Amino acid sequence: MKKVTDLVAKLARPIAEKHGCELWNVEMVKEAGQWFLRVYIDKEGGVDITDCEAVSRELDPILDEADPISESYVFEVSSAGAERALKRPSDFERFMGSNVAVHLYKPKNGKKEYVGKLISYNDGDVEIETKSGVIEFKKNEISLVRLRIEL
């Protein structure tokens, strides 16, 4: 589905920008036997329902015309979310110094999730500063890194 998401991103990016947003991510996932095409947008100050609706209304007919997906699917446009996943090097760069949750494939010192301040990112390897010190995670240990909002 990589090529489909790349094509959708190419179509969606100028539409998101036209509406004052940036394209955060595009994913095509199968859930409970149904395909979902999700376009995530972001903007300074946060995305609201009118932003999602505007991008969706303009992008939907363009997707119908381009017809990049042969299967039946549900199309959604939504906010990237306050606790969004960080995937690209630019995501890590942008949120350096922010609180993150690092989820691991296997437990490390008995834990599969660590929370702390993002202090380093290098080719998939991540370092965070926790209350008990700095912890480094190798790329192959990490299943997910997402922003963490502390209340």
C-alpha positions in Angstrom: 0.0 0.0 0.0 3.1 2.3 0.1 2.6 3.5 -3.4 -1.1 4.2 -2.8 -0.3 6.3 0.2 2.4 8.2 -1.6 0.0 9.0 -4.4 -2.8 10.1 -2.0 -0.2 12.2 -0.1 0.8 13.9 -3.4 -2.9 14.7 -4.1 -3.8 15.7 -0.5 -0.8 17.9 0.3 -1.8 21.0 -1.8 -5.4 20.7 -0.7 -4.4 20.6 3.0 -2.1 23.6 2.4 -4.8 25.5 0.6 -6.9 25.2 3.8 -4.1 26.4 6.1 -3.0 22.9 7.2 -0.1 20.6 6.6 -0.4 17.0 5.6 0.9 14.9 8.6 0.4 11.4 7.3 -1.6 9.1 5.1 -2.4 5.5 6.0 -4.3 2.7 4.3 -5.2 0.0 6.9 -7.5 -2.9 7.1 -9.6 -3.1 10.3 -12.3 -5.8 10.9 -12.3 -6.7 7.2 -12.8 -3.2 6.0 -10.1 -0.9 4.3 -9.7 2.6 5.7 -7.9 5.4 3.9 -6.9 8.0 6.5 -5.5 11.4 5.8 -4.1 13.2 8.9 -3.7 17.0 8.9 -2.2 19.4 11.4 -1.9 23.2 11.8 -0.6 25.7 14.3 -3.2 26.0 17.1 -4.8 22.6 16.2 -7.2 21.2 13.7 -10.9 21.4 14.1 -13.9 19.6 12.4 -14.3 22.4 9.8 -10.7 21.9 8.7 -11.2 18.2 8.3 -14.5 18.7 6.5 -13.0 21.2 4.1 -10.1 19.0 3.1 -12.4 15.9 2.9 -14.9 17.7 0.6 -12.2 18.9 -1.8 -10.1 15.7 -1.8 -12.9 13.2 -2.1 -13.8 13.9 -5.8 -10.1 14.1 -6.7 -9.6 10.6 -5.2 -12.6 9.3 -7.1 -11.2 10.7 -10.4 -7.7 9.5 -9.8 -9.0 6.1 -8.6 -5.7 5.0 -6.9 -7.4 2.2 -4.8 -9.0 -0.8 -6.4 -10.7 -2.1 -3.2 -13.7 -0.6 -1.5 -12.6 1.7 1.4 -13.8 4.2 4.0 -12.2 7.7 3.5 -11.5 9.8 6.6 -9.7 13.1 7.3 -8.7 13.8 10.8 -6.4 15.7 13.1 -3.0 14.2 13.7 -3.9 14.4 17.4 -2.1 15.8 20.4 -0.5 12.4 21.2 0.5 11.6 17.6 3.0 9.0 16.6 6.4 10.3 15.5 7.6 8.5 12.4 9.8 10.6 10.2 13.2 12.1 11.2 11.6 15.5 10.7 8.9 14.6 13.3 11.5 13.8 15.9 13.4 17.0 15.0 10.3 19.1 15.3 9.4 17.7 18.7 12.9 17.5 20.3 12.6 18.3 24.0 8.9 17.2 24.1 7.5 14.5 26.3 7.2 11.2 24.5 6.1 7.6 25.3 8.4 5.0 23.8 6.7 1.6 23.3 8.9 -1.5 22.9 8.4 -4.8 21.2 9.9 -6.7 24.2 10.3 -5.6 27.8 13.5 -3.7 28.7 14.3 -3.9 32.5 10.8 -5.3 32.9 8.9 -2.5 31.1 7.5 -2.2 27.6 6.7 1.6 27.8 8.9 4.4 28.9 8.0 8.1 29.3 10.4 11.0 29.2 11.7 14.0 27.4 13.0 13.4 23.9 16.7 14.4 23.9 18.2 12.6 20.9 17.2 10.9 17.6 19.8 9.3 15.3 18.7 7.1 12.4 15.9 5.4 14.4 17.7 5.3 17.7 16.0 7.3 20.4 17.2 8.7 23.8 14.9 10.1 26.4 15.5 11.7 29.8 13.4 10.1 32.5 13.2 10.8 36.3 15.8 8.0 36.8 18.2 9.2 34.0 18.8 8.9 30.3 17.7 5.8 28.5 18.7 4.8 24.9 16.6 2.7 22.7 17.8 1.1 19.5 15.6 1.3 16.4 14.9 -2.5 16.4 13.6 -2.3 20.0 11.0 0.4 19.3 7.5 -0.4 18.1 6.2 3.2 18.5 7.1 6.6 19.7 4.3 9.1 20.3 4.0 12.5 21.9 2.8 12.3 25.5 0.7 15.1 27.0 1.2 15.5 30.7 -1.7 17.1 32.6 
